[in-house]
Each structure stands twice: as structure tokens, then as C-alpha cells.
Amino acid sequence: MHIAIVGNIGAGKTTLTQLLAQHLGYEPQFEAVENNPYLEDFYSDMKRWAFNLQIFFLNSRFKHIIELQNKEINMIQDRTIYEDAYIFAENLYDMGLMSARDFENYSGIFQSIIHYIKPPDLLIYLRASVPTLVHNIQVRGRDYEAAIRLDYLSKLNEKYEKWISNYKDGKLLVLDKDNLDFANNPEDLGTIIQKIESEMFGLF
């Protein structure tokens, strides 16, 4: 069984991944943020490093998901390869931070490799407003995220809504993070777990 959690920067994906993995006994799979050699450069000069960053993410995530699929384990994944293309790369292109040539090259690589990947059994989308995202980003205090612009977060939200509204690859559960505090409220976490079990196993 493969559950994937998607959402904007600061939506709470990692926290929910940890909590659900503990409850369900699934193996958590986290985004390798700390080992990305382009991330800090990207946030200081997005136009210069956009293509390099997205290619690094695409390559590392593709290798990771293929490795996981071969293991055939029950897992909960923090972020997916689909977001790389449909959210982040497309948004960088729309904002003029990735050239048409680079975006076309990137998209061609993505389309070539996506056929080797099985979509998750359940996709959980953490929907969060920009104020909620900013609050969470400030609380966790990563230095390289301090320079993230509000318009960047807002445009990413628009991309997520567009992608999720057209998502047809499997089961989908949308959670409103603005009204959920699963990190500190056990009742909220319990509600989410009930919804997941209902989606996956038909339990009511």
C-alpha cells in the first residue's frame, strides 16, 4: 500500500507523514531536503538555479520511487514526483524564472520517465492558505526558506488547486490544514485517520 502526502511548502506534509506512519505501521519516506546542493542557491537567485534545482529533484525522486516500488512495502511518502513537474517546474516557467527552452527540456524528461512509476493508492492533499504556510515556515525556521516570497507561495497554491481538481490517477483525500492541527490535537489526527481508512478500506 502506497499513501502519498502532497501540499505546498509548510503545509505540514512531514509532520503528517510521521504521525500516520506511527499509527498505521507504514514505512515513512521523506523528501531529502538537507542533501540538495542547489536549494540554498535557488532561494537566493531563482532564475539562475531553477532548471538545475528541478532536474536534481526529478532525478533523485525518480531513483527513490523506483527503489521503493521494487521493495513492495507499505509506505507513506512525503511529496511526489508529480509535484516536481505539475507544480514547481510549471510555476517557475510561468513566473519567468525558467526559460521556455529549459521547461520544454525538463517536461520531455519527465514524460519519458513517468511511465515507469505507479501512482499512489491514496493521494492526500493538504490544502493550506498562505498565512498558514508562512506561520509554519517561520516556526520551523529553516534559513534557506526565510527568503521565500508570498507571491511564490500563492502561485504554488494555484498550481496545486489546478492539479488536484484534475487528478484522476487514483483515490484522493483533500484535507483543510487551516482548520486542522493534527500535530497538537489528537482528535484532529483521529478524524484524518478515519477518513483515510474510509477511503482505503471502505470503513465508515
Backbone bond lengths (Angstrom), bond angles and torsions (degrees), N, CA, C in turn:
res aa  C-N    CA-C-N  psi(-1)  N-CA   C-N-CA  omega(-1)  CA-C   N-CA-C  phi
1 M - - - 1.463 - - 1.528 109.62 -
2 H 1.323 115.57 134.12 1.463 121.61 -176.22 1.527 109.06 -125.37
3 I 1.327 116.48 111.98 1.462 122.49 173.69 1.526 107.28 -106.68
4 A 1.326 116.54 134.66 1.464 120.63 177.33 1.522 109.34 -123.41
5 I 1.331 116.11 138.49 1.458 121.84 179.66 1.523 108.92 -112.14
6 V 1.322 116.18 124.59 1.457 121.42 -177.76 1.520 109.92 -123.03
7 G 1.327 115.89 158.49 1.455 121.05 179.72 1.515 110.49 159.03
8 N 1.302 115.54 167.03 1.456 123.03 -175.42 1.534 111.45 -65.46
9 I 1.322 116.15 170.75 1.457 123.17 176.51 1.528 108.75 -60.31
10 G 1.317 117.66 123.05 1.455 120.89 179.05 1.521 115.06 87.45
11 A 1.333 118.10 9.90 1.474 120.63 -177.99 1.527 112.63 -75.81
12 G 1.350 116.85 -20.57 1.459 120.01 179.64 1.519 113.88 108.99
13 K 1.325 116.58 19.63 1.468 121.42 -177.17 1.534 112.52 -60.01
14 T 1.323 116.50 -47.80 1.467 120.52 -176.53 1.525 111.19 -64.06
15 T 1.325 116.14 -43.34 1.467 120.42 179.70 1.520 110.96 -62.34
16 L 1.331 116.99 -46.33 1.465 120.34 -179.63 1.530 110.66 -66.80
17 T 1.317 117.03 -36.90 1.465 120.55 176.62 1.529 110.83 -58.49
18 Q 1.330 115.70 -46.59 1.475 120.99 179.69 1.527 111.48 -61.53
19 L 1.322 116.32 -47.13 1.460 120.91 -176.27 1.530 111.89 -66.21
20 L 1.319 116.74 -42.52 1.467 120.09 -179.25 1.526 111.51 -70.57
21 A 1.328 116.42 -36.25 1.466 119.77 178.16 1.525 110.57 -62.14
22 Q 1.329 116.00 -41.33 1.461 120.63 178.19 1.520 111.31 -64.49
23 H 1.319 117.02 -42.68 1.466 120.68 -176.18 1.531 112.01 -73.17
24 L 1.331 116.06 -44.03 1.466 120.09 -174.45 1.525 113.17 -87.72
25 G 1.333 116.78 -13.39 1.457 119.76 -176.95 1.516 113.03 74.94
26 Y 1.331 116.76 23.94 1.456 122.14 178.09 1.524 110.09 -91.34
27 E 1.315 115.62 161.85 1.467 120.14 179.40 1.527 109.62 -87.74
28 P 1.339 118.61 120.75 1.468 120.19 -179.94 1.529 111.74 -77.30
29 Q 1.312 115.57 142.11 1.462 121.75 177.13 1.520 107.81 -126.12
30 F 1.342 116.08 118.34 1.452 120.50 -173.12 1.521 111.67 -108.11
31 E 1.335 113.62 154.61 1.452 120.54 175.57 1.529 109.48 -70.01
32 A 1.319 116.78 132.33 1.472 120.96 -176.85 1.524 110.36 -84.11
33 V 1.332 116.21 74.61 1.466 120.80 -177.13 1.526 111.74 -73.14
34 E 1.318 116.15 -41.94 1.469 119.68 -171.42 1.529 112.84 -66.43
35 N 1.333 117.71 -23.90 1.465 120.26 -175.65 1.525 113.11 -99.56
36 N 1.331 117.12 13.35 1.462 120.25 -179.00 1.528 109.64 -87.41
37 P 1.342 117.41 114.85 1.472 119.84 -174.92 1.529 113.80 -75.97
38 Y 1.347 117.78 -5.99 1.460 120.22 -176.11 1.533 113.98 -107.40
39 L 1.330 117.30 -14.04 1.451 120.62 -167.78 1.530 113.28 -60.92
40 E 1.326 117.04 -48.17 1.465 120.25 -178.41 1.526 110.87 -65.36
41 D 1.331 116.46 -41.90 1.469 120.33 177.24 1.524 110.89 -61.64
42 F 1.330 115.81 -40.42 1.453 120.53 -178.15 1.528 111.51 -60.85
43 Y 1.320 117.60 -46.42 1.457 119.90 -177.10 1.529 112.23 -69.01
44 S 1.317 117.91 -20.46 1.462 120.47 177.65 1.540 112.03 -91.12
45 D 1.353 117.33 -23.81 1.469 121.29 178.88 1.528 108.32 -152.35
46 M 1.332 115.68 82.27 1.468 121.04 -171.68 1.527 113.06 -62.07
47 K 1.316 116.87 -41.97 1.469 119.43 -175.17 1.530 111.44 -65.44
48 R 1.307 116.79 -38.58 1.467 120.68 -178.44 1.527 111.84 -68.64
49 W 1.333 117.06 -37.75 1.465 120.11 -169.27 1.527 115.00 -110.61
50 A 1.323 118.15 3.37 1.469 121.24 -174.87 1.529 112.81 -58.05
51 F 1.323 116.90 -50.66 1.468 119.90 -176.90 1.522 110.81 -64.89
52 N 1.323 117.32 -44.25 1.465 121.41 179.99 1.525 111.05 -59.40
53 L 1.330 115.70 -44.74 1.463 120.60 -179.67 1.521 111.20 -61.51
54 Q 1.332 116.43 -46.64 1.468 120.01 -175.89 1.535 112.22 -68.42
55 I 1.302 117.21 -36.04 1.465 120.15 176.27 1.525 110.49 -66.43
56 F 1.327 117.11 -40.03 1.463 120.27 177.50 1.522 110.47 -61.62
57 F 1.347 117.11 -47.47 1.459 121.11 178.86 1.527 111.13 -59.72
58 L 1.326 115.89 -46.12 1.469 120.72 -177.04 1.521 110.99 -61.58
59 N 1.308 116.61 -46.32 1.460 121.06 -178.50 1.524 111.93 -65.81
60 S 1.330 116.93 -47.40 1.464 120.07 -176.87 1.529 110.89 -67.51
61 R 1.329 116.92 -39.02 1.464 119.16 -179.07 1.523 111.70 -71.26
62 F 1.334 116.68 -35.99 1.464 120.38 178.18 1.532 110.27 -63.78
63 K 1.320 117.18 -47.40 1.465 120.58 178.99 1.528 111.09 -60.96
64 H 1.327 115.44 -39.56 1.466 120.53 -178.24 1.522 111.95 -66.39
65 I 1.329 117.24 -46.02 1.469 119.97 -176.16 1.530 111.29 -70.71
66 I 1.315 117.79 -34.32 1.462 120.38 176.50 1.529 110.09 -64.64
67 E 1.316 115.70 -42.19 1.469 121.16 177.38 1.530 110.83 -61.37
68 L 1.335 117.07 -42.05 1.459 121.24 -179.86 1.518 112.04 -68.71
69 Q 1.332 116.45 -40.54 1.468 119.69 179.55 1.520 111.45 -63.15
70 N 1.301 116.88 -34.43 1.472 120.55 179.01 1.529 111.64 -69.72
71 K 1.337 116.98 -25.94 1.468 121.05 178.84 1.523 112.29 -77.08
72 E 1.347 116.65 -26.63 1.467 122.17 -179.04 1.533 111.57 54.58
73 I 1.318 116.20 55.37 1.466 121.62 -179.98 1.535 109.45 -107.54
74 N 1.339 115.84 162.61 1.455 120.56 169.45 1.520 107.35 -80.12
75 M 1.349 116.91 121.47 1.461 118.60 -173.70 1.520 112.04 -141.97
76 I 1.343 113.58 155.57 1.459 122.11 171.63 1.519 106.99 -119.81
77 Q 1.314 116.53 122.57 1.460 122.07 -172.85 1.521 111.61 -107.38
78 D 1.319 115.77 130.50 1.458 123.21 175.96 1.526 108.05 -89.50
79 R 1.330 116.35 105.22 1.467 125.71 -178.00 1.537 112.04 74.30
80 T 1.342 115.99 152.90 1.460 122.39 -174.77 1.529 111.00 -126.08
81 I 1.307 114.86 167.01 1.462 120.83 177.65 1.523 111.34 -69.76
82 Y 1.337 117.10 -24.78 1.464 120.82 -179.52 1.529 111.22 -63.89
83 E 1.329 115.93 -35.60 1.461 119.54 -179.72 1.520 111.99 -65.45
84 D 1.320 116.46 -32.21 1.461 119.74 178.22 1.527 110.94 -55.00
85 A 1.330 115.60 -45.17 1.465 120.44 -175.57 1.519 112.71 -86.37
86 Y 1.338 116.46 -52.85 1.463 120.72 -171.37 1.526 113.55 -77.25
87 I 1.321 117.42 -20.62 1.455 120.25 -177.89 1.533 110.80 -110.37
88 F 1.327 116.39 -66.95 1.459 120.05 -167.65 1.526 113.75 -75.28
89 A 1.323 118.38 -49.44 1.464 119.65 -179.39 1.527 111.21 -66.19
90 E 1.326 116.64 -43.60 1.468 120.26 179.98 1.524 111.14 -63.45
91 N 1.333 116.35 -38.49 1.459 120.28 179.39 1.532 111.47 -67.30
92 L 1.326 116.45 -40.78 1.463 119.88 177.82 1.526 110.98 -61.84
93 Y 1.324 115.58 -38.40 1.477 119.90 176.95 1.530 110.65 -65.43
94 D 1.336 116.50 -46.69 1.467 120.84 -179.60 1.522 112.05 -60.44
95 M 1.337 116.87 -34.82 1.464 121.39 -178.19 1.531 112.60 -82.89
96 G 1.328 116.73 -0.43 1.456 120.15 -178.82 1.509 113.59 77.87
97 L 1.351 116.49 16.98 1.462 121.18 -178.82 1.528 112.16 -96.59
98 M 1.339 116.57 -7.73 1.461 121.30 172.73 1.526 107.09 -133.55
99 S 1.317 117.12 131.05 1.461 120.82 -176.66 1.521 110.87 -68.69
100 A 1.324 116.49 159.49 1.465 121.29 178.27 1.531 110.64 -59.67
101 R 1.322 116.50 -39.01 1.459 121.32 179.20 1.520 111.41 -62.66
102 D 1.339 116.76 -46.49 1.459 120.58 179.76 1.524 111.22 -66.90
103 F 1.332 117.16 -39.94 1.470 120.24 -179.21 1.526 110.84 -66.31
104 E 1.306 117.27 -39.63 1.465 120.98 177.83 1.531 110.57 -64.78
105 N 1.307 116.62 -41.80 1.461 122.01 177.13 1.526 110.30 -62.08
106 Y 1.327 115.83 -48.49 1.466 121.34 179.30 1.531 110.90 -59.33
107 S 1.326 116.91 -48.06 1.464 121.49 -177.42 1.522 111.43 -61.91
108 G 1.339 116.52 -36.91 1.457 120.35 177.93 1.522 111.79 -64.31
109 I 1.323 116.75 -41.31 1.466 120.94 177.47 1.529 110.25 -64.48
110 F 1.330 116.33 -44.14 1.472 120.54 179.59 1.525 111.12 -59.50
111 Q 1.327 117.22 -46.79 1.467 120.42 -178.70 1.528 111.73 -65.05
112 S 1.323 116.87 -29.14 1.462 120.40 179.41 1.526 112.33 -71.33
113 I 1.322 117.07 -33.82 1.464 119.72 -174.02 1.530 113.58 -96.80
114 I 1.338 117.51 -19.35 1.464 119.85 -172.03 1.528 112.34 -65.76
115 H 1.334 116.76 -24.46 1.468 120.67 -179.21 1.532 112.38 -68.09
116 Y 1.313 117.13 -16.64 1.459 121.18 -179.27 1.533 112.27 -90.36
117 I 1.327 116.77 1.48 1.459 120.85 -173.89 1.526 110.74 -115.38
118 K 1.327 116.10 133.47 1.462 121.01 174.95 1.533 108.94 -88.22
119 P 1.336 118.00 133.77 1.466 119.27 178.17 1.526 110.86 -67.96
120 P 1.325 118.21 158.49 1.473 120.43 179.93 1.525 111.45 -66.22
121 D 1.340 115.59 155.08 1.460 120.35 176.12 1.517 110.98 -68.46
122 L 1.331 116.50 -33.65 1.465 122.01 177.07 1.519 109.38 -140.51
123 L 1.321 116.41 127.21 1.462 122.25 175.96 1.525 108.18 -105.83
124 I 1.337 116.58 123.98 1.462 122.01 177.98 1.521 108.30 -107.42
125 Y 1.338 116.07 120.56 1.460 120.80 179.03 1.525 109.69 -103.70
126 L 1.330 116.33 119.46 1.457 122.07 175.84 1.526 108.76 -90.31
127 R 1.314 115.72 100.80 1.462 120.92 179.56 1.530 108.75 -84.20
128 A 1.345 116.53 127.35 1.470 120.21 -177.76 1.522 109.97 -144.02
129 S 1.339 116.63 140.04 1.459 121.53 176.73 1.531 109.71 -73.60
130 V 1.329 116.10 163.22 1.466 120.84 179.94 1.531 112.08 -59.27
131 P 1.349 120.23 -42.77 1.473 118.95 177.34 1.531 113.03 -58.70
132 T 1.317 117.23 -39.73 1.468 120.37 177.36 1.520 110.78 -64.53
133 L 1.318 116.77 -42.29 1.469 121.12 179.11 1.526 110.77 -62.21
134 V 1.329 116.41 -46.27 1.464 121.15 -178.68 1.519 110.66 -61.88
135 H 1.319 116.69 -43.58 1.466 120.76 178.60 1.521 110.73 -58.45
136 N 1.334 116.25 -48.33 1.468 119.80 -178.03 1.530 112.05 -65.62
137 I 1.324 116.90 -37.93 1.466 121.33 178.68 1.530 109.92 -64.00
138 Q 1.327 116.55 -41.86 1.469 120.65 179.74 1.522 111.26 -67.22
139 V 1.323 117.05 -38.81 1.466 121.19 -178.96 1.527 111.08 -63.42
140 R 1.336 117.47 -42.18 1.470 118.30 -177.15 1.524 112.45 -80.17
141 G 1.329 117.85 -21.89 1.459 121.79 166.18 1.516 117.19 64.76
142 R 1.319 118.16 39.36 1.466 119.54 173.54 1.534 108.68 -77.28
143 D 1.336 116.54 127.33 1.463 120.85 -174.89 1.523 112.55 -57.66
144 Y 1.339 116.80 -42.60 1.460 119.51 -174.42 1.531 112.59 -72.65
145 E 1.349 117.32 -12.37 1.464 120.15 178.01 1.526 112.56 -92.29
146 A 1.324 117.45 -6.36 1.470 121.18 -176.08 1.519 112.11 -63.97
147 A 1.340 116.92 -26.08 1.463 120.30 -175.54 1.534 112.99 -95.12
148 I 1.320 118.19 5.22 1.467 120.27 -179.66 1.530 109.64 -64.27
149 R 1.321 115.94 129.34 1.459 121.35 -176.96 1.524 111.26 -83.32
150 L 1.332 115.86 149.54 1.464 120.79 179.23 1.525 111.43 -64.22
151 D 1.328 117.24 -37.54 1.462 119.31 -179.59 1.533 110.75 -67.58
152 Y 1.319 116.51 -29.95 1.476 120.58 176.50 1.526 110.03 -65.73
153 L 1.332 117.38 -46.92 1.464 121.31 178.18 1.528 110.78 -62.61
154 S 1.311 116.39 -40.22 1.465 121.15 -179.26 1.527 111.16 -64.47
155 K 1.308 116.53 -43.11 1.468 120.09 179.57 1.533 111.17 -67.69
156 L 1.330 116.68 -35.80 1.463 119.66 175.51 1.524 110.48 -62.80
157 N 1.328 116.98 -41.38 1.461 120.49 177.17 1.526 111.39 -58.26
158 E 1.327 116.21 -42.72 1.469 120.67 178.36 1.529 110.82 -60.84
159 K 1.326 116.23 -41.40 1.467 120.48 178.80 1.531 111.24 -64.89
160 Y 1.340 116.70 -42.03 1.458 120.34 178.77 1.529 110.68 -61.05
161 E 1.325 116.59 -44.80 1.464 119.92 -178.75 1.528 111.01 -63.18
162 K 1.310 116.25 -39.83 1.469 120.68 178.57 1.533 110.46 -64.61
163 W 1.327 116.80 -46.34 1.467 121.01 -178.91 1.524 110.99 -64.23
164 I 1.334 116.36 -48.31 1.462 120.45 -176.48 1.531 111.29 -64.22
165 S 1.329 117.25 -37.03 1.470 120.52 -178.95 1.533 111.87 -65.43
166 N 1.327 116.53 -21.22 1.470 120.96 -179.75 1.530 112.88 -109.81
167 Y 1.338 117.13 8.29 1.467 120.77 -174.91 1.529 110.44 -71.48
168 K 1.335 116.62 124.22 1.466 121.59 -177.36 1.534 111.89 -133.20
169 D 1.341 118.39 10.69 1.463 121.12 -172.13 1.522 114.08 -85.14
170 G 1.329 117.87 -6.41 1.460 120.10 -179.22 1.519 110.47 172.46
171 K 1.333 116.09 -167.30 1.458 120.87 -179.80 1.527 110.28 -69.84
172 L 1.338 114.94 146.08 1.464 121.22 -174.93 1.529 109.83 -134.70
173 L 1.343 115.64 134.81 1.459 122.14 174.67 1.526 108.04 -127.45
174 V 1.337 117.31 121.25 1.466 122.25 179.53 1.520 109.27 -103.08
175 L 1.335 116.67 126.03 1.465 122.57 -179.80 1.527 109.89 -116.78
176 D 1.338 116.42 136.03 1.461 121.96 -179.67 1.527 109.65 -90.28
177 K 1.332 116.06 98.74 1.461 120.67 -175.43 1.529 112.64 -65.95
178 D 1.330 118.21 -26.29 1.459 120.61 179.37 1.531 111.67 -60.46
179 N 1.319 116.66 -28.21 1.467 121.66 -177.20 1.524 112.98 -113.68
180 L 1.323 116.97 17.45 1.463 121.62 178.79 1.530 109.67 -130.07
181 D 1.307 115.95 132.43 1.467 120.90 175.25 1.530 107.87 -125.42
182 F 1.321 115.46 68.33 1.467 120.17 -174.83 1.528 112.70 -68.35
183 A 1.336 116.78 -18.80 1.466 119.77 179.23 1.525 111.58 -71.23
184 N 1.327 116.93 -33.03 1.467 120.94 -174.24 1.525 114.27 -118.87
185 N 1.331 117.20 -11.78 1.460 120.93 -176.28 1.532 110.06 -118.19
186 P 1.328 118.22 105.63 1.472 121.38 -179.30 1.524 112.86 -59.56
187 E 1.337 117.43 -30.64 1.465 120.11 179.20 1.524 111.29 -65.37
188 D 1.326 116.44 -40.38 1.463 120.14 177.68 1.529 110.82 -64.05
189 L 1.329 115.82 -42.03 1.465 119.52 178.09 1.523 109.98 -63.88
190 G 1.327 117.50 -41.26 1.458 121.06 178.59 1.517 112.36 -61.23
191 T 1.334 116.18 -39.49 1.461 120.81 177.50 1.525 111.10 -62.18
192 I 1.336 115.92 -42.91 1.471 120.81 179.29 1.523 110.36 -63.62
193 I 1.317 117.25 -44.14 1.469 121.18 -179.57 1.518 110.53 -61.54
194 Q 1.337 117.62 -40.82 1.464 120.80 177.18 1.522 111.27 -60.95
195 K 1.324 116.46 -42.34 1.464 120.72 -180.00 1.526 110.96 -65.39
196 I 1.332 116.60 -39.90 1.468 120.74 178.48 1.519 110.70 -63.82
197 E 1.318 117.00 -46.21 1.468 120.70 -179.70 1.522 111.05 -64.33
198 S 1.331 116.42 -34.32 1.463 120.56 177.07 1.528 110.61 -65.07
199 E 1.329 115.94 -44.19 1.467 120.25 179.72 1.519 112.29 -66.55
200 M 1.335 116.03 -42.45 1.457 120.25 -172.49 1.525 112.83 -83.04
201 F 1.330 116.39 -37.64 1.457 119.34 -170.79 1.529 113.30 -120.96
202 G 1.320 116.69 -0.24 1.452 119.65 -179.79 1.509 113.75 70.75
203 L 1.354 117.51 29.16 1.456 121.57 -179.45 1.521 109.91 -93.14
204 F 1.317 117.11 136.42 1.467 121.18 -177.79 1.524 110.53 -125.73
